[in-house]
C-alpha cells in the first residue's frame, strides 16, 4: 500500500510517494502531471544500471516517451562541467517550463 508523505514548503510543497515496486507503476503517477507525453530523465549511472529499464518500460507501456542522460556517480560529478552538460542536454531536448524532468537517483542527481 503506497504511503504519501507531504513535504510542507509553502508554494514549493510536494508529496513523496513511498511503496515497493513503485517504478512499475510510475506512468500512472506521472500521467496527471504531464503537459506532453514525454519526460526527460537525468540518471545516476549506477542507479540507471539497476532501475532505468524498468522505468522506461513502464513509461512506454503508459504511452510516455523518454530521453535519458546518465551522469557519473559520486562527488566528482558535482562540477560546473557536469552541470553545463546537463543544462545543455536539457536545452537540446527542448525542455520547456511545463515539461517533466525526472531525477533517477539521489545525491548529485537530486
TIKE-161421 format. One record per residue (C-alpha): x, y, z; residue number from 1. Coordinates in nm, 3 decimals. Example, Ala and Ser with C-alpha at 12.3 -4.5 7.8 and 13.67 -1.06 7.14 Angstrom:
BEGIN
1.230, -0.450, 0.780, 1 $
1.367, -0.106, 0.714, 2 $
% end
This chain:
BEGIN
0.000, 0.000, 0.000, 1 $
0.159, 0.331, -0.105, 2 $
0.228, 0.586, 0.164, 3 $
0.232, 0.956, 0.079, 4 $
0.443, 1.195, 0.284, 5 $
0.366, 1.564, 0.233, 6 $
0.666, 1.798, 0.250, 7 $
0.522, 2.133, 0.356, 8 $
0.729, 2.409, 0.197, 9 $
0.462, 2.666, 0.122, 10 $
0.447, 2.730, -0.253, 11 $
0.723, 2.472, -0.305, 12 $
0.541, 2.192, -0.120, 13 $
0.544, 1.845, -0.271, 14 $
0.444, 1.488, -0.196, 15 $
0.673, 1.187, -0.172, 16 $
0.509, 0.853, -0.254, 17 $
0.673, 0.551, -0.094, 18 $
0.592, 0.195, -0.198, 19 $
0.757, -0.127, -0.303, 20 $
0.759, -0.168, -0.682, 21 $
0.663, 0.192, -0.746, 22 $
0.872, 0.219, -1.064, 23 $
0.646, -0.035, -1.231, 24 $
0.351, 0.197, -1.161, 25 $
0.527, 0.523, -1.240, 26 $
0.333, 0.603, -1.559, 27 $
0.006, 0.615, -1.365, 28 $
0.154, 0.855, -1.108, 29 $
0.318, 1.077, -1.370, 30 $
0.030, 1.088, -1.618, 31 $
-0.167, 1.367, -1.444, 32 $
0.148, 1.581, -1.424, 33 $
0.232, 1.571, -1.794, 34 $
0.172, 1.854, -2.036, 35 $
0.302, 1.639, -2.321, 36 $
0.354, 1.263, -2.333, 37 $
0.731, 1.286, -2.289, 38 $
0.972, 1.308, -1.998, 39 $
1.342, 1.370, -1.975, 40 $
1.535, 1.165, -1.723, 41 $
1.865, 1.262, -1.562, 42 $
2.003, 0.948, -1.401, 43 $
2.294, 0.846, -1.184, 44 $
2.479, 0.587, -1.395, 45 $
2.477, 0.331, -1.112, 46 $
2.106, 0.372, -1.036, 47 $
2.037, 0.361, -1.411, 48 $
2.207, 0.021, -1.433, 49 $
1.966, -0.109, -1.168, 50 $
1.636, 0.066, -1.242, 51 $
1.630, 0.265, -1.567, 52 $
1.499, -0.011, -1.791, 53 $
1.207, -0.079, -1.556, 54 $
1.118, 0.290, -1.553, 55 $
1.143, 0.327, -1.931, 56 $
0.941, 0.011, -1.997, 57 $
0.667, 0.132, -1.764, 58 $
0.659, 0.476, -1.923, 59 $
0.645, 0.325, -2.272, 60 $
0.354, 0.098, -2.174, 61 $
0.178, 0.412, -2.048, 62 $
0.231, 0.591, -2.379, 63 $
0.502, 0.820, -2.242, 64 $
0.825, 0.861, -2.438, 65 $
1.151, 0.943, -2.266, 66 $
1.505, 1.063, -2.323, 67 $
1.787, 0.989, -2.080, 68 $
2.113, 1.148, -1.977, 69 $
2.330, 0.940, -1.746, 70 $
2.560, 1.129, -1.511, 71 $
2.865, 0.971, -1.345, 72 $
2.813, 0.869, -0.985, 73 $
2.981, 1.030, -0.689, 74 $
3.104, 1.363, -0.570, 75 $
3.333, 1.413, -0.871, 76 $
3.028, 1.482, -1.087, 77 $
2.936, 1.781, -0.870, 78 $
3.112, 2.020, -1.103, 79 $
3.042, 2.308, -1.337, 80 $
3.140, 2.082, -1.624, 81 $
2.869, 1.828, -1.545, 82 $
2.613, 2.096, -1.463, 83 $
2.681, 2.255, -1.801, 84 $
2.645, 1.915, -1.969, 85 $
2.305, 1.859, -1.806, 86 $
2.177, 2.209, -1.887, 87 $
2.294, 2.189, -2.249, 88 $
2.136, 1.845, -2.286, 89 $
1.806, 1.973, -2.146, 90 $
1.819, 2.260, -2.396, 91 $
1.894, 2.015, -2.678, 92 $
1.587, 1.815, -2.566, 93 $
1.382, 2.136, -2.596, 94 $
1.257, 2.103, -2.239, 95 $
1.002, 2.371, -2.164, 96 $
0.865, 2.520, -1.844, 97 $
0.574, 2.277, -1.813, 98 $
0.771, 1.965, -1.907, 99 $
0.865, 1.699, -1.657, 100 $
1.228, 1.621, -1.576, 101 $
1.281, 1.310, -1.365, 102 $
1.583, 1.271, -1.137, 103 $
1.664, 0.899, -1.109, 104 $
1.899, 0.863, -0.816, 105 $
1.983, 1.059, -0.507, 106 $
2.269, 1.280, -0.406, 107 $
2.419, 1.450, -0.709, 108 $
2.113, 1.386, -0.924, 109 $
1.868, 1.529, -0.673, 110 $
% end
